[in-house]
Amino acid sequence: MAVSKAVPGQTRIGWIGTGVMGNSMCGHLIKAGYQATVSTRTKEKAKALLDAGAAWADTPKAVAEKSDVIFAIVGFPSDVREVFLGKEGALAGSKPGSSLVDMTTSQPTLAVEIYEAAKAKGVASLDAPVSGGDVGAKNAALSIMVGGDEADFEAVKPLFECMGKTIVRQGPAGSGQHTKAVNQILVAASMIGVCESLLYATKAGLDPTTVLQSVGGGAAASWSLNNLGPRIIAGNFEPGFFVEHFIKDMGIALDEARRMKIALPGLALVSQLYNAVHAQGYGRKGTQALFLALEQMAGIKR
């Protein structure tokens, strides 16, 4: 059954997961004129959206029963499976012609599984992970990487345009998740460079803020350096993206690399360093908390 193109005031959206990024992303859709029904494990975390006019549902199934397009951005692949394919999951409440959109960073194979289960019921499914962190979510400037059928992508694209600036369909189901793995491999390399460079600057007695003025606009510039570098300097290690979620993402990429029989030694090294960050108790801090682990290894006391 064909999926209708999203139209403000007509298309009803469902949203599951209102964490660091989900709140802002759903909020943009409400501001654009879409009626929303939301659900999350802790209702209090959805308060801002409920205050903005969203309706509440107790389960993903109940969200889907009231929605035409159902989004989810949750934590781990096990959460994705439960939210979409569980007994009280979104697919159980979806009607033919509706759409499921997973914006979590998850496994490509799971994306294909959801797609096939949805298709059997006449429901569209897209895997659409994002990049840009809390800042990108707040500013509706995310990069959205999409896997799924082209017609289904075009139908949902007006909704993506409320949340992001770079929106690209990468190919069939699972392609969005594969592209996000590419993104996270790049971020992993960037984060170790940012943290090691600022550690060097600190140990050398330089002012890290003025160092950033010199290197933040040259060949060494990166999103991580210019957005997370100032947070590190300010001692702000609160999450724009959780360490524990980044470890999950790197694990997915490494698993896929093993399946494809390719070696990614750089990613494997950064993954081990982030495991050390987690072991030191920083799993719920932002990815810039890698600096704290390297600082400890260097014997520098904060």
JOVEN-V206975 format. One record per backbone hydrogen bond with DSSP energy under -1.0 kcal/mol. NH is the residue of the N-H (numbers start at 1). CO is the residue of the C=O. Records with the same first field share a line. If there is no record, write none. Layout:
NH->CO  CO
This chain:
6->155
9->33
10->7
11->7
13->35
14->69
15->37
16->71
17->39
23->19
25->21
26->22
27->23
28->24
29->25
30->26
31->27
32->28
33->30
34->29
37->13
38->55
39->15
45->42
46->43
47->44
50->46
51->47
52->48
53->50
54->49
55->36
57->38
61->88
63->59
64->60
65->61
66->63
67->64
68->12
69->12
70->99
71->14
72->101
73->16
80->76
81->77
82->78
83->79
84->80
85->81
86->82
89->86
90->83
91->84
94->91
97->122
98->95
99->68
100->124
101->70
102->126
103->72
111->107
112->108
113->109
114->110
115->111
116->112
117->113
118->114
119->115
120->116
121->118
122->119
123->118
124->98
126->100
127->147
128->102
131->143
136->132
137->133
138->134
139->135
141->136
142->163
143->131
144->166
145->129
146->168
147->127
148->171
153->149
154->150
155->151
156->152
157->153
159->156
160->156
161->157
162->159
163->160
164->160
165->142
166->142
168->144
170->146
175->172
178->174
179->175
180->176
181->177
182->178
183->179
184->180
185->181
186->182
187->183
188->184
189->185
190->186
191->187
192->188
193->189
194->190
195->191
196->192
197->193
198->194
199->195
200->196
201->197
202->198
203->199
204->200
205->202
206->201
211->207
212->208
213->209
214->210
215->211
216->212
221->218
226->222
227->223
228->224
229->224
232->228
233->229
234->230
235->232
236->231
243->285
244->283
246->242
247->243
248->244
249->245
250->246
251->247
252->248
253->249
254->250
255->251
256->252
257->253
258->254
259->255
260->256
262->257
268->264
269->265
270->266
271->267
272->268
273->269
274->270
275->271
276->272
277->273
278->274
279->275
280->276
281->278
282->277
285->282
286->237
287->241
289->286
290->287
291->288
293->289
294->290
295->291
296->292
297->293
298->294
299->296
300->295
